[in-house]
Amino acid sequence: MQDYLVRALAFDGKVRAFAVRSTETVGEAQTRHVTWPTASAALGRAMTAGVMMGAMLKGEDKITIKVEGNGPIGAIIVDSNAKGEVRGYASHPQTHFDLNEHGKLDVKRAVGTEGTLTVVKDLGMRDFFSGSVPLVSGELGEDFTYYFASSEQVPSSVGVGVLVNPDNSILAAGGFIIQLMPGIEDEMIAVIEEKLTAMEPVSKLIAKGLTPEELLQTILGEENVQILDRQDITFSCNCSKERFGAAIIGLGEQEIQEMIEEDGQAHAQCHFCMETYLFSKEELETFIDETKS
């Protein structure tokens, strides 16, 4: 099944909702970064939340998420946009622990419970919108929930999950964001809270084959959900040899000359997709000429 997300309204527009199946997308990140299971769960949860937050944007708008806790996985960086494209990486992708006391991958231990969750939105204007909140659990779902309530003043519930196969590949990944709009009645909130408390983990529901639409219907009730649209999502990186070449030129003549003298060439690797670009001596010499022009 192709990964995709849906946008929806519920309870006569008093609830805004997003749900996504991100199994193949997270699997692409796992393959590229050779993440171990706990790191896969942490990175996959962040990417799943990130692609849904990207769906809240419009046009060419972009978002960057940085999870920076005190755990051994280090920083987790995720970029996404309004087109359903997402990419991400963790500083230490080979991070793994035994299952926690609940029999789940110990994302909290990998991420840490002290640190920050920062969201930067590039809305095509001169200034970026930036919001930062302290981590409240390290499990990431709760941390994104707190971000929406604290930084954007939108009461929300964020559920994200990843299941990993014994061979480290991704079995299932997905998530949802439920947001309460002004004017919602207490009775509606109580119904949603009861459903969220009773439901199985989102990753298990995805593994059972539930679609994003069915995920929202499970939480909000089939009769209450109005699906607005559907969007395919994918792991996508906008890096290129030209971009890295421009960055090398920006280093200046002296540093480029040192590359030529020490190695006779240069390698550049993208943090997000792990693509490697080789620059020959002749290309570097051309860059020196460009620094002088």
Buried (B, 14 or more C-beta within 10 A) or exposed (E): EEBBBBBBBBBEEBBBBBBBBBBBBBBBBBBBBEBBBBBBBBBBBBBBBBBBBBBBBEEEBBBBBBBBBEBBBBBBBBBBBBBBBBBBBBBBBEBBBEEBEEEBBBBBBBBBBEBBBBBBBBBEEEEEEEBBBBBBBBBBBBBBBBBBBBBBEBBBBBBBBBBBEEEBEBBBBBBBBBBBBEEBEEEBBEBBEEBBEEBEBBBBBBBEEBBBBBBBBBBBBEEBBBBEEBBEBBBBBEBEEEEBBEEBBEBEBEEBBEBBEEEEBBEBEBBBBBBEBEBEEEBBEBBBEEBEE
